[in-house]
Amino acid sequence: MKQNIRNYTYEQLENILIDAGEKKFRASQIFEWLHKRGSYINSFEDMTNISLSLREKLENEFSIDAVYIEKEYISKIDDTKKYLIRLNDNNIIESVIMEYKFGSSMCISTQVGCNMGCEFCASTKNGLIRNMETYEMLGEVYAPKINISNIVLMGSGEPLNNYDNVINFIKIINDDKGYNLGKRSITVSTCGIVPNIVRLAQDAKGINLALSLHSAIEEKRKKIMKIASKYTLEDTMRAIREFFIITKRRLSLEYSLIKGFNDGLEDVKALCNLCKTYLDGCEYYINLIKVNEISETNFKKPSDDTVMKFRDYLNNNGIVATIRRTLGEDISGSCGQLRNSYIA
């Protein structure tokens, strides 16, 4: 089976061409066609500055299959765009583009489905189908033909369970010979795959890390996140502290507030204590999110007043906390909702 040529980093592509007896500079030409903003193509025939013989050689050795937008949804509230993307094996994934003052931020998927089993998340309800390949993640970014200024790997799937493909994606999207998106504009979100958090700091130094926390009380976290039964809060917090020490990049702690479960005084006190115990001296902030209400659970959003009191308690205790603005509510903007309803 042919490998998709977009799965290769620039260095890998260069070595392939040299081994095939081609000139080194051909790698730069081909890489630009594959990845440079506004010029990427989906056929070797379109590489007009490459000899016919090399194009034929590439055609024989590699595929250049793309991914395709199955459906586009545009919010009438805030111009958020959501895409159902069809992969070559007919699996469906989704991505979201959110508009901010600083530019367009894109949330992409890294797996078809998810096996993390977080109780509040729609994308995990049908389990994991497979890991996405590097070219498929790149295709999510390229397909809408919109200039993206920030990418968050926070869609369906756990990025650190698709580690090698995610690292390749970061290397390629960051390469100045291609899309050239700065590492500071890339965020990887994880439920807390502890061994790979420190690996990520070494392998993709300069990117941002977001931890899905959702409770600072061990037993509560175990009730809503299966990963908490494998890695303790202590293990997880020590790992993200190590990430900061290596990278010096500010950490983000994602906290979905669930009415009557993790939004009370006991919870916010535990969160303060957890952060002060393990993140003293680190730069970090807590991103508060009203839980996404899905049909598969009875979880409800807390009131605006409850959310603001939770935030104010953190701020008054020296912890920076923000409330995430909800975007794309009229188009099932949260991960997994749209895909689940489409494939049902």
Secondary structure as UniProt FT lines:
FT   STRAND          3..4
FT   HELIX           5..7
FT   HELIX           10..19
FT   TURN            20..21
FT   TURN            24..25
FT   HELIX           26..35
FT   TURN            37..39
FT   HELIX           44..46
FT   TURN            48..49
FT   HELIX           52..61
FT   STRAND          62..63
FT   STRAND          68..74
FT   TURN            76..78
FT   STRAND          81..86
FT   TURN            88..89
FT   STRAND          92..100
FT   TURN            101..102
FT   STRAND          103..108
FT   STRAND          111..113
FT   TURN            119..120
FT   HELIX           122..124
FT   TURN            125..126
FT   STRAND          128..131
FT   HELIX           134..142
FT   TURN            143..144
FT   STRAND          150..153
FT   HELIX           159..161
FT   HELIX           163..174
FT   TURN            176..179
FT   HELIX           183..185
FT   STRAND          186..190
FT   HELIX           194..203
FT   TURN            204..206
FT   STRAND          208..212
FT   HELIX           218..224
FT   HELIX           226..229
FT   HELIX           233..247
FT   STRAND          251..257
FT   TURN            259..261
FT   HELIX           265..278
FT   TURN            280..281
FT   STRAND          284..290
FT   TURN            295..296
FT   HELIX           304..316
FT   TURN            317..318
FT   STRAND          321..323
FT   HELIX           329..331
FT   TURN            335..336
FT   HELIX           337..343
//
